[in-house]
Amino acid sequence: MTTQVHATPLTTLGDLDQVLTQLESVLLGKRWQIELAVACLLAQGHLLIEDVPGTGKTTLAQALGASLGLPWKRVQFTNDLLPADIVGVSIFNSQTQQFEFREGPVFTSVLLADEINRAPPKAQSALLEAMEERQVSADGQTRALPKDFFVIATQNPTDQLGAYPLPESQLDRFLVGLNLGYPAPEVERALLQSGDKREQIATMNAVANPRQLQQWIQAVQSIHVSDVVLDYIQALLTASRTDSAGLSPRAGLALVKLSRSIAFVKKRDHVLPEDVAAVFPALAGHRLTGQVLSGEQAAKAILAEVKQP
């Protein structure tokens, strides 16, 4: 049966190429991770990076905000962090005799939640509503966050001291989980020769703007997903449900969104099964908890089990 491919306006991809190229100039040798991060943003999801310090997590957040002309803020999660330190707090104004709400760092476009699992669960939970609903409820009022609100959270390996494992409800809020890893020797040599990339970010010009970002997000939603691809996605979901730790229907919807986004980044107006297989470990790895295999190993085992059309 022939499947009709729906046309999608991809003429704006020139600027997206500039964003990817500029990000790669400061995060050397990490093209796939950069594409995944951008696809995550275009799918209106959030990004979780588990890695040791010094591998470029903060650099990625800074460069992404600078390249897209988006404001960004950073919160260092510590064991004494309070929810009010993230969402904000009401302070009594003695002159007006009224309480005034002081917005916390969550009121931004790109939020870097650094070492999120260093904070206790109560502080972690302050981000749940913001990540899911793009709003914050405080003092009986609901305050909207920007449309392009995007969380990049970093997480230390769970075997390190002072780390609180993220609960399933928090992990499920992240669309993508990835590992930047150490650079290849030749890339590390180039980094040592060129110096700290943070100085380059300070002088980096925006190669796109928030309006273009919203146009790309709209374009992603019209990327065509055929019945064959949907069958493949359902097969992956079913294969993951060998026990209670399988992927939820919400994870399935997220997989469709992310597959559309990576197809858009690859300049196609339709999703291929290869797109689904490429993003599946990043989407499923941090969700498949409580199994004998690690999440990433479990995701790869599912890909090997389910035949790709």
C-alpha positions as CSV (number, residue, x, y, z in Angstrom):
1,M,0.0,0.0,0.0
2,T,1.3,3.4,-0.9
3,T,1.5,6.0,1.8
4,Q,1.0,9.6,1.0
5,V,3.8,11.8,2.3
6,H,2.5,15.2,3.5
7,A,4.6,18.2,2.4
8,T,6.0,20.3,5.2
9,P,7.7,23.7,4.8
10,L,11.4,23.0,5.4
11,T,12.7,26.3,3.9
12,T,13.5,27.7,7.4
13,L,16.0,24.9,8.0
14,G,18.8,27.1,6.8
15,D,18.8,28.9,10.2
16,L,18.5,25.6,12.1
17,D,21.6,24.4,10.3
18,Q,23.4,27.5,11.6
19,V,22.2,26.7,15.2
20,L,23.5,23.2,14.9
21,T,26.8,24.4,13.4
22,Q,27.3,27.0,16.1
23,L,26.6,24.5,18.9
24,E,29.0,22.1,17.4
25,S,31.7,24.8,17.4
26,V,31.6,24.9,21.2
27,L,30.7,21.3,22.0
28,L,33.2,19.6,19.8
29,G,32.6,16.1,18.4
30,K,29.1,15.8,19.8
31,R,26.9,16.2,16.7
32,W,24.4,13.5,17.5
33,Q,23.9,14.7,21.1
34,I,23.5,18.3,19.8
35,E,20.8,17.1,17.3
36,L,19.0,15.2,20.1
37,A,19.1,18.2,22.3
38,V,17.6,20.5,19.6
39,A,15.1,17.8,18.7
40,C,14.0,17.7,22.3
41,L,13.5,21.4,22.3
42,L,11.5,21.3,19.1
43,A,9.3,18.6,20.6
44,Q,8.7,20.8,23.6
45,G,10.2,18.4,26.0
46,H,13.0,18.6,28.6
47,L,16.5,17.2,28.6
48,L,18.3,15.1,31.3
49,I,22.0,14.7,31.1
50,E,23.8,12.2,33.3
51,D,27.5,12.7,33.3
52,V,30.5,13.5,35.4
53,P,31.4,17.2,35.9
54,G,33.3,19.0,33.2
55,T,32.0,17.3,30.1
56,G,30.1,20.3,28.6
57,K,26.6,20.1,30.2
58,T,26.6,23.8,31.2
59,T,28.3,24.8,27.9
60,L,25.4,23.1,26.0
61,A,22.8,25.0,28.0
62,Q,24.5,28.4,27.6
63,A,25.2,27.9,23.9
64,L,21.7,26.8,23.1
65,G,20.2,29.8,24.8
66,A,22.6,32.2,23.1
67,S,22.2,30.7,19.6
68,L,18.4,31.0,19.8
69,G,18.3,34.4,21.5
70,L,16.7,32.9,24.6
71,P,17.2,34.0,28.2
72,W,18.6,31.3,30.5
73,K,19.2,30.8,34.2
74,R,21.1,28.3,36.2
75,V,20.1,26.7,39.6
76,Q,22.7,24.8,41.5
77,F,20.8,22.0,43.3
78,T,22.2,21.3,46.8
79,N,21.0,19.3,49.8
80,D,19.6,22.5,51.5
81,L,17.7,23.8,48.5
82,L,14.1,24.7,49.1
83,P,11.2,24.8,46.6
84,A,10.9,28.6,47.1
85,D,14.5,28.9,45.9
86,I,13.3,27.7,42.5
87,V,9.8,29.0,42.0
88,G,9.9,32.1,44.1
89,V,8.6,33.5,47.3
90,S,6.1,36.1,48.6
91,I,7.8,38.9,50.6
92,F,5.9,41.4,52.7
93,N,6.3,45.0,51.6
94,S,6.1,47.3,54.6
95,Q,5.4,50.3,52.4
96,T,2.3,48.9,50.6
97,Q,1.4,46.6,53.5
98,Q,1.0,43.7,51.0
99,F,2.8,40.6,50.1
100,E,4.6,40.7,46.7
101,F,5.7,37.7,44.8
102,R,9.3,37.6,43.8
103,E,9.8,35.3,40.8
104,G,12.3,32.5,41.1
105,P,14.8,31.4,38.4
106,V,12.2,29.0,36.9
107,F,10.7,32.1,35.2
108,T,13.0,31.9,32.2
109,S,13.2,30.2,28.8
110,V,16.1,27.9,29.3
111,L,16.6,26.6,32.9
112,L,19.8,24.7,33.7
113,A,19.0,22.6,36.8
114,D,22.6,21.6,37.7
115,E,23.1,18.4,39.6
116,I,19.4,18.0,40.1
117,N,19.8,14.8,42.1
118,R,21.9,16.6,44.8
119,A,18.7,18.1,46.2
120,P,16.2,16.2,48.3
121,P,12.9,15.0,46.7
122,K,10.9,18.0,48.1
123,A,13.1,20.5,46.1
124,Q,13.1,18.3,43.0
125,S,9.3,18.2,43.0
126,A,9.2,22.0,42.7
127,L,9.8,21.5,39.0
128,L,7.1,18.9,38.3
129,E,4.2,21.4,37.6
130,A,6.5,23.7,35.7
131,M,7.8,20.9,33.4
132,E,4.4,19.3,32.7
133,E,2.1,22.3,32.6
134,R,4.5,25.2,31.9
135,Q,3.1,27.1,34.9
136,V,3.8,27.6,38.6
137,S,1.2,27.7,41.4
138,A,2.1,29.6,44.5
139,D,0.1,31.5,47.1
140,G,-3.2,30.5,45.5
141,Q,-2.2,31.9,42.1
142,T,-1.2,30.3,38.9
143,R,1.6,32.0,36.9
144,A,2.4,31.1,33.3
145,L,5.9,30.3,32.1
146,P,7.2,31.2,28.7
147,K,6.0,29.1,25.8
148,D,9.6,28.1,25.1
149,F,10.3,27.0,28.7
150,F,12.9,24.3,28.4
151,V,14.7,22.4,31.3
152,I,18.2,21.0,30.9
153,A,18.9,19.1,34.0
154,T,22.2,17.4,34.8
155,Q,22.5,14.4,37.1
156,N,25.5,12.9,38.8
157,P,26.0,9.1,38.6
158,T,23.8,7.6,41.3
159,D,26.7,5.8,42.9
160,Q,28.2,9.1,44.0
161,L,27.8,10.2,47.6
162,G,25.0,12.7,48.4
163,A,22.9,11.9,45.3
164,Y,19.1,11.4,45.6
165,P,17.7,9.2,42.9
166,L,15.0,10.9,40.8
167,P,11.6,9.3,41.3
168,E,9.7,7.8,38.3
169,S,7.3,10.7,38.1
170,Q,10.2,13.1,37.7
171,L,12.1,11.0,35.2
172,D,9.0,10.7,33.1
173,R,8.9,14.5,32.7
174,F,12.1,14.4,30.7
175,L,11.7,13.6,27.1
176,V,15.3,12.8,26.4
177,G,18.1,11.4,28.6
178,L,21.6,11.3,27.2
179,N,25.2,11.1,28.1
180,L,27.7,13.5,26.6
181,G,30.7,11.4,27.6
182,Y,34.4,12.2,27.3
183,P,35.6,13.5,24.0
184,A,37.6,11.5,21.5
185,P,41.4,12.0,21.8
186,E,41.7,14.1,18.7
187,V,38.7,16.3,19.8
188,E,40.2,16.7,23.3
189,R,43.5,17.8,21.7
190,A,41.7,20.4,19.7
191,L,39.9,21.6,22.9
192,L,43.2,21.8,24.8
193,Q,44.7,23.9,22.0
194,S,41.7,26.3,21.6
195,G,41.1,26.9,25.3
196,D,37.9,27.3,27.4
197,K,34.8,27.6,25.1
198,R,32.9,29.7,27.7
199,E,34.7,32.7,26.5
200,Q,33.4,32.0,23.0
201,I,29.9,31.7,24.3
202,A,30.1,35.2,25.9
203,T,30.6,36.7,22.4
204,M,28.3,34.4,20.6
205,N,25.6,36.0,18.4
206,A,22.0,34.6,18.1
207,V,21.6,32.9,14.7
208,A,17.8,32.4,15.3
209,N,15.1,34.0,17.4
210,P,12.2,32.9,19.6
211,R,9.7,33.6,16.8
212,Q,11.6,31.2,14.4
213,L,11.7,28.6,17.2
214,Q,7.9,28.7,17.4
215,Q,7.6,28.3,13.7
216,W,9.9,25.2,13.8
217,I,7.8,23.8,16.6
218,Q,4.7,24.2,14.5
219,A,6.3,22.7,11.5
220,V,7.4,19.6,13.5
221,Q,3.8,18.9,14.4
222,S,2.9,18.4,10.7
223,I,5.7,15.9,10.0
224,H,3.9,12.8,8.6
225,V,3.9,9.5,10.6
226,S,2.8,6.5,8.6
227,D,0.8,3.5,9.9
228,V,3.9,1.4,9.4
229,V,5.9,3.6,11.7
230,L,3.1,3.7,14.3
231,D,2.9,-0.1,14.2
232,Y,6.7,-0.2,14.9
233,I,6.3,2.3,17.9
234,Q,3.5,0.2,19.3
235,A,5.6,-3.0,19.0
236,L,8.4,-1.3,20.9
237,L,6.0,-0.2,23.7
238,T,4.5,-3.7,23.9
239,A,8.0,-5.3,24.1
240,S,8.9,-3.0,27.0
241,R,6.0,-4.2,29.1
242,T,7.4,-7.4,30.4
243,D,6.8,-6.2,33.9
244,S,5.4,-3.1,35.7
245,A,8.3,-1.0,34.7
246,G,7.3,-0.8,31.0
247,L,6.8,2.3,28.9
248,S,3.5,4.1,29.4
249,P,1.1,5.5,26.7
250,R,2.5,9.0,27.5
251,A,6.0,7.7,26.7
252,G,4.6,6.4,23.4
253,L,3.2,9.9,22.6
254,A,6.6,11.3,23.5
255,L,8.3,8.9,21.1
256,V,6.1,10.0,18.3
257,K,7.0,13.7,19.0
258,L,10.7,13.0,19.3
259,S,10.7,11.0,16.1
260,R,9.0,13.8,14.3
261,S,11.5,16.3,15.6
262,I,14.6,14.3,14.6
263,A,13.1,13.8,11.1
264,F,12.7,17.6,10.9
265,V,16.3,18.1,12.0
266,K,17.3,15.7,9.3
267,K,15.4,17.8,6.7
268,R,12.6,15.3,6.0
269,D,8.8,15.8,6.0
270,H,8.1,12.2,7.2
271,V,9.3,9.8,9.9
272,L,11.3,6.7,9.0
273,P,11.6,3.6,11.2
274,E,15.3,4.5,11.5
275,D,14.4,7.8,13.2
276,V,12.4,5.9,15.8
277,A,15.2,3.4,16.4
278,A,17.8,6.2,16.6
279,V,15.9,8.2,19.4
280,F,14.5,5.2,21.3
281,P,17.4,4.6,23.7
282,A,17.5,8.3,24.6
283,L,13.7,8.3,25.2
284,A,13.4,5.0,26.9
285,G,16.7,4.5,28.8
286,H,15.9,6.7,31.8
287,R,12.3,5.5,31.9
288,L,13.1,1.8,32.1
289,T,14.0,1.5,35.7
290,G,13.7,-1.3,38.2
291,Q,14.9,-4.0,35.7
292,V,17.9,-6.4,35.8
293,L,19.5,-4.6,32.9
294,S,20.3,-0.9,33.0
295,G,17.8,1.4,31.2
296,E,20.1,1.9,28.2
297,Q,20.8,-1.8,27.9
298,A,17.1,-2.6,28.3
299,A,16.3,-0.2,25.5
300,K,18.9,-1.7,23.2
301,A,17.6,-5.2,24.0
302,I,14.1,-4.1,23.0
303,L,15.4,-2.7,19.7
304,A,17.1,-6.0,19.0
305,E,14.0,-8.0,19.8
306,V,11.5,-6.0,17.7
307,K,12.1,-6.2,13.9
308,Q,12.4,-2.9,12.2
309,P,10.2,-2.5,9.2
